[in-house]
Amino acid sequence: MVNILVKLSKYVITLLMAFYTFKCFSVFRHNSDKAKNRIYKEQNAIMYIIHFIAYLIIFIKSENINVILLYGAELAFFIMIIALYQGLYPKCSRLLVNNMCMLIASGMIIITRISFDKAIKQFIIVAVSSALTIAIPILMKKVRSLRNIYWFYGVIGIILLGVVAAFGASTYGANLSIDLGFISIQPSEFVKLLFVFFVASMFNKSTSFKQIVITTIFAALHVLILVLSTDLGGALIFFVTYLMMLYIASGKAYYIFAGFLAGSGAAVVAYNLFSHVKKRVVAFLDPFKVINTSGWQICQSLFAIGTGGWFGMGLYNGIPGTIPVGDKDLVFSAISEELGVLFSICIILVCLSCFIMMMNIATMCNALFYRLIGVGLGTMYIFQVFMTIGGGVKFIPLTGVTLPLVSYGGSSMLSTLIQFAIVQGLYILRNDEVTYYEQEAEAED
């Protein structure tokens, strides 16, 4: 009976996730607030049902009574965070709130399946991070001096990256984190945000050739320190984000072309300088040839995805615990094994809908500073998604970055929630501007 329930649940979860994903894009067809609100409520209901079914299966298979307590705590959290955003920010993007919760829920399901102890830690991280970031949208509206402290963003970012490069703990060949004993912090996750604000404030001041050169030098310094730390995944995210922001600010496409030429040359240099980069490239080209060494991670990832098939093995019918860093860098593969490739494709599409919404918000901003922040954060988010999933399916070499909001990890979770909160602040700012101009027009009439 239990096995039948598990097998049936995977089809129901996949169908519900597909329906949720469809709603992510169908909402763009509607102009009325009433129709949109109906879709948002449907999305919430679908998320709660998926969350309930998954934890019911986890409880039945694990027979751990604490799973019920964790489920109740998570359910209360999702209800509370959705209510808080609606109550505090009536003009917020409900789609971003829903997608944020859906991605967190998907991550919590697979992390709980892999390790209940880690799931407890992850839930605490999510709850604390949400509490810390809930006020950010209003700060975006109240604090008007953000665009004027560009040197603060740049200098602090470089100092933090330098500290990690010199004293950071090594993980898979890269200096990524600072171990404080009771907690480990990955500063580059937060420097990403400072970097976006630095570039936006510099180009908001001027887009002259001199200003572009100065900004490029500082941006290159960020990337160089990351390269010296052998955090090449992080360096690539910074690099691509800067190119996109430079293009939006200047409107000149040849900057992107020149940047990609420079990036290609840097990739060749990195391949020849760093042994772990060479190993990852070799593993990418033919992972089965080096399956016992550098190809082990990607091979296990591919085995998991292939084993899961379209609808997955079902929760507790796979072995996601055997996937190296299956709760972090390769969480997409763990999800694919037990919940299926179709569910994983829906995860990608939900991430894509977040990106589309972020870019829509950016294009709506009148002020260049806010527009660049929106573009920078949106680019940074979707490129990290691409790198994580692309590495897991052998589309690109593994880069060692996490899937935002889904993977296990404190620094990544907090920095991503800050990203989403900042974008919400931009959306609210833009809606306030529209309301103001509409009121002015009515007054003139």
Order of alpha helices (4+ residues) and beta strands (2+ residues): alpha-alpha-alpha-alpha-alpha-alpha-alpha-beta-beta-beta-alpha-alpha-alpha-alpha-alpha-alpha-alpha-alpha-alpha-alpha
